[in-house]
Amino acid sequence: MLLLYIIAAVYIAAVNLYAFLLVKTQKRRRAERGAHIPSDDGKLIAAALLGGAAGVYAAMFALKFRTDSLLLMLTVPVIAVINFYLFFLLFRSGIPAIAF
């Protein structure tokens, strides 16, 4: 049981780190090209849906990532709240009850 909690915690940390690095890469790419690429927003939302919404949101503020996409700025915080709630339920009720 403890192993499943460790695996879940490592997954959450890894996805959030990946999301943070994805925002950093996209900011660097925008600085090089000087143009907004709409497909990049889809990657950020996909990373947020996988559990990295907190990482995406934190990276946007930490790196001062400016985006013109209103959809991205509204959906990421909502997905972050949903992620926190689901992670809370996962750890509160026990992982084996949900996984099996």
BELFENPE-V523351 format. One record per helix or strand of 2 or more residues. SS is the DSSP state (H for helix, E for strand). FROM is the first residue (numbers start at 1). TO is the last residue. If there is no record, write none. Layout:
SS FROM TO
SS FROM TO
This chain:
H 2 33
H 38 62
H 70 93
H 95 99
